Amino acid sequence: MWDFVVDRRELIAFQAVQHVSLVVQCVLLATVIAIGLAVLAYRSPKVTGLANGISAIGLTIPSFALLGILLAPFGFGITPAVIAVTFYAVLPVLRNAVVGLAGVDQSLVESARGIGMSRAATLLRIELPLAWPVILAGIRVSTQMVMGIAAIAAYVLGPGLGGLIFSGLSRLGGANALNATLVGTIAIVLLALVLDVVLLLVGRLTTSKGIRV
């Protein structure tokens, strides 16, 4: 396996960068979408329940099936991969964002409004900062989950390490087939651990000491 890695180090490094880039960009987009939806939903118990229900149902959709459906309108390539990865990335973040915002102490919100803060200012300066640790936990779960889904996106010729895995699986029994599959899988696991550490550091830098304590 080591010889396989050395001989193909440039290809593996390129696919690893592609994989991380796809995941990071999709998670960032998903976070913006999820927080926007959560802001619209969290004040209404009915809409909150609907958002949580959609999140739960969405996670039951097989990624292969969704990618297959996306092939008809978008064809092969990056577009269906981005749509699928972003879709799955939204779900954990949306649920946590709704829970985090709904769990903010309403007495703090009322106090902020009582001193003249607008609703938007209260959301940005009070509610979102207090809900951020819960939201970030959802982002961490989302990132770990879509690292694997991004590999499956190679089914529609999406970028990343999934190409290495599918290449190996398609010729199991042949030369270096097992090595290709194992290297792709191990690389994804290692990248997932690295991204999780990065998100932990982001959490420490973006969460106030008072909330961490």
BELNORGI-V825874 format. One record per residue. N is the residue number from 0. PSI is psi in radians with two decimals (NA if undefined). Layout:
# BELNORGI-V825874
[[N,PSI] [N,PSI]]
This chain:
# BELNORGI-V825874
[[0,-0.67] [1,-0.71] [2,-0.68] [3,-0.77] [4,-0.78] [5,-0.77] [6,-0.50] [7,0.48] [8,-0.65] [9,-0.76] [10,-0.77] [11,-0.76] [12,-0.74] [13,-0.80] [14,-0.58] [15,-0.76] [16,-0.76] [17,-0.75] [18,-0.85] [19,-0.73] [20,-0.79] [21,-0.83] [22,-0.84] [23,-0.81] [24,-0.71] [25,-0.68] [26,-0.70] [27,-0.81] [28,-0.75] [29,-0.65] [30,-0.76] [31,-0.80] [32,-0.82] [33,-0.74] [34,-0.69] [35,-0.78] [36,-0.68] [37,-0.68] [38,-0.62] [39,-0.43] [40,-0.53] [41,-0.35] [42,-0.23] [43,2.05] [44,-0.65] [45,-0.77] [46,-0.61] [47,-0.79] [48,-0.68] [49,-0.76] [50,-0.74] [51,-0.65] [52,-0.76] [53,-0.70] [54,-0.77] [55,-0.76] [56,-0.72] [57,-0.64] [58,-0.28] [59,-0.18] [60,2.11] [61,2.36] [62,-0.62] [63,-0.71] [64,-0.78] [65,-0.75] [66,-0.67] [67,-0.69] [68,-0.68] [69,-0.29] [70,-0.64] [71,-0.90] [72,-0.47] [73,-0.24] [74,-2.92] [75,2.73] [76,-2.77] [77,-0.64] [78,-0.94] [79,-0.55] [80,-0.79] [81,-0.76] [82,-0.82] [83,-0.82] [84,-0.73] [85,-0.72] [86,-0.87] [87,-0.55] [88,-0.54] [89,-0.65] [90,-0.93] [91,-0.63] [92,-0.72] [93,-0.83] [94,-0.81] [95,-0.62] [96,-0.73] [97,-0.80] [98,-0.77] [99,-0.81] [100,-0.69] [101,-0.42] [102,-0.02] [103,2.34] [104,2.07] [105,-0.38] [106,-0.58] [107,-0.69] [108,-0.77] [109,-0.63] [110,-0.72] [111,-0.75] [112,-0.58] [113,-0.46] [114,0.17] [115,0.12] [116,2.43] [117,2.94] [118,-0.71] [119,-0.74] [120,-0.68] [121,-0.74] [122,-0.82] [123,-0.60] [124,-0.33] [125,-1.04] [126,-0.88] [127,-0.76] [128,-0.67] [129,-0.58] [130,-0.21] [131,-0.75] [132,-0.68] [133,-0.72] [134,-0.76] [135,-0.62] [136,-0.68] [137,-0.66] [138,-0.68] [139,-0.79] [140,-0.77] [141,-0.79] [142,-0.79] [143,-0.70] [144,-0.80] [145,-0.19] [146,-0.70] [147,-0.69] [148,-0.61] [149,-0.55] [150,-0.71] [151,-0.44] [152,-0.23] [153,-0.33] [154,-0.56] [155,0.43] [156,0.57] [157,2.84] [158,2.80] [159,-2.99] [160,-0.19] [161,-0.54] [162,-0.65] [163,-0.72] [164,-0.83] [165,-0.62] [166,-0.75] [167,-0.75] [168,-0.57] [169,-0.29] [170,0.67] [171,2.36] [172,-0.32] [173,3.10] [174,2.22] [175,0.17] [176,-0.82] [177,-0.68] [178,-0.77] [179,-0.77] [180,-0.80] [181,-0.75] [182,-0.78] [183,-0.75] [184,-0.83] [185,-0.70] [186,-0.69] [187,-0.73] [188,-0.78] [189,-0.73] [190,-0.65] [191,-0.71] [192,-0.71] [193,-0.80] [194,-0.61] [195,-0.70] [196,-0.73] [197,-0.74] [198,-0.59] [199,-0.74] [200,-0.71] [201,-0.70] [202,-0.72] [203,-0.59] [204,-0.46] [205,-0.05] [206,2.25] [207,2.63] [208,-0.64] [209,-0.70] [210,-0.69] [211,-0.65] [212,NA]]
